[in-house]
């Protein structure tokens, strides 16, 4: 299935895009997406430190994705 992935912050800088498409098998989870991203984009070695939102809601690693989902990868934010 085709998943639209929005990228923010340092992730955009590392990948060079603000939006990508990832192809995953049916019934894949957020964890499967993280692993796929880490394999395809070596610069995302710390992908497990980033938050993932599915359809504008933070998602746990066991959430099953659907082809209609829009996923956002959100890096940690620091500052004051």
TORKOL-4160 file (C-alpha; in steps of 0.2 Angstrom, whole numbers, padded with zeros to 4 digits, m for minus):
80
<pt num="1" X="0000" Y="0000" Z="0000"/>
<pt num="2" X="0005" Y="0018" Z="m0003"/>
<pt num="3" X="0008" Y="0029" Z="0012"/>
<pt num="4" X="0010" Y="0048" Z="0011"/>
<pt num="5" X="0023" Y="0054" Z="0023"/>
<pt num="6" X="0025" Y="0072" Z="0028"/>
<pt num="7" X="0042" Y="0077" Z="0035"/>
<pt num="8" X="0046" Y="0091" Z="0047"/>
<pt num="9" X="0061" Y="0100" Z="0054"/>
<pt num="10" X="0078" Y="0091" Z="0053"/>
<pt num="11" X="0070" Y="0077" Z="0044"/>
<pt num="12" X="0066" Y="0088" Z="0029"/>
<pt num="13" X="0085" Y="0094" Z="0029"/>
<pt num="14" X="0091" Y="0076" Z="0030"/>
<pt num="15" X="0080" Y="0069" Z="0016"/>
<pt num="16" X="0079" Y="0085" Z="0006"/>
<pt num="17" X="0060" Y="0083" Z="0004"/>
<pt num="18" X="0046" Y="0089" Z="0014"/>
<pt num="19" X="0035" Y="0075" Z="0008"/>
<pt num="20" X="0038" Y="0057" Z="0002"/>
<pt num="21" X="0028" Y="0041" Z="m0003"/>
<pt num="22" X="0032" Y="0024" Z="0005"/>
<pt num="23" X="0026" Y="0008" Z="m0001"/>
<pt num="24" X="0022" Y="m0005" Z="0013"/>
<pt num="25" X="0013" Y="m0022" Z="0014"/>
<pt num="26" X="m0005" Y="m0022" Z="0019"/>
<pt num="27" X="m0008" Y="m0021" Z="0038"/>
<pt num="28" X="0009" Y="m0013" Z="0041"/>
<pt num="29" X="0012" Y="m0004" Z="0058"/>
<pt num="30" X="0020" Y="0013" Z="0062"/>
<pt num="31" X="0035" Y="0002" Z="0068"/>
<pt num="32" X="0036" Y="m0006" Z="0051"/>
<pt num="33" X="0036" Y="0012" Z="0043"/>
<pt num="34" X="0050" Y="0017" Z="0055"/>
<pt num="35" X="0060" Y="0002" Z="0050"/>
<pt num="36" X="0057" Y="0005" Z="0031"/>
<pt num="37" X="0062" Y="0023" Z="0033"/>
<pt num="38" X="0078" Y="0018" Z="0042"/>
<pt num="39" X="0083" Y="0006" Z="0028"/>
<pt num="40" X="0079" Y="0018" Z="0014"/>
<pt num="41" X="0086" Y="0033" Z="0022"/>
<pt num="42" X="0102" Y="0030" Z="0031"/>
<pt num="43" X="0102" Y="0047" Z="0038"/>
<pt num="44" X="0087" Y="0044" Z="0048"/>
<pt num="45" X="0097" Y="0032" Z="0060"/>
<pt num="46" X="0088" Y="0040" Z="0075"/>
<pt num="47" X="0071" Y="0038" Z="0068"/>
<pt num="48" X="0065" Y="0029" Z="0084"/>
<pt num="49" X="0067" Y="0046" Z="0093"/>
<pt num="50" X="0055" Y="0055" Z="0082"/>
<pt num="51" X="0036" Y="0056" Z="0085"/>
<pt num="52" X="0024" Y="0049" Z="0072"/>
<pt num="53" X="0007" Y="0056" Z="0069"/>
<pt num="54" X="m0006" Y="0048" Z="0059"/>
<pt num="55" X="m0020" Y="0059" Z="0052"/>
<pt num="56" X="m0015" Y="0073" Z="0064"/>
<pt num="57" X="m0014" Y="0062" Z="0080"/>
<pt num="58" X="0001" Y="0055" Z="0088"/>
<pt num="59" X="0002" Y="0036" Z="0085"/>
<pt num="60" X="0010" Y="0022" Z="0095"/>
<pt num="61" X="0021" Y="0009" Z="0086"/>
<pt num="62" X="0008" Y="m0004" Z="0085"/>
<pt num="63" X="m0005" Y="0006" Z="0076"/>
<pt num="64" X="m0010" Y="m0002" Z="0059"/>
<pt num="65" X="m0009" Y="0009" Z="0044"/>
<pt num="66" X="m0021" Y="0011" Z="0030"/>
<pt num="67" X="m0018" Y="0017" Z="0013"/>
<pt num="68" X="m0028" Y="0032" Z="0016"/>
<pt num="69" X="m0018" Y="0038" Z="0031"/>
<pt num="70" X="m0007" Y="0053" Z="0031"/>
<pt num="71" X="0009" Y="0051" Z="0042"/>
<pt num="72" X="0020" Y="0064" Z="0049"/>
<pt num="73" X="0037" Y="0062" Z="0055"/>
<pt num="74" X="0040" Y="0075" Z="0069"/>
<pt num="75" X="0058" Y="0077" Z="0076"/>
<pt num="76" X="0061" Y="0081" Z="0094"/>
<pt num="77" X="0060" Y="0100" Z="0097"/>
<pt num="78" X="0071" Y="0109" Z="0110"/>
<pt num="79" X="0073" Y="0127" Z="0114"/>
<pt num="80" X="0065" Y="0139" Z="0126"/>
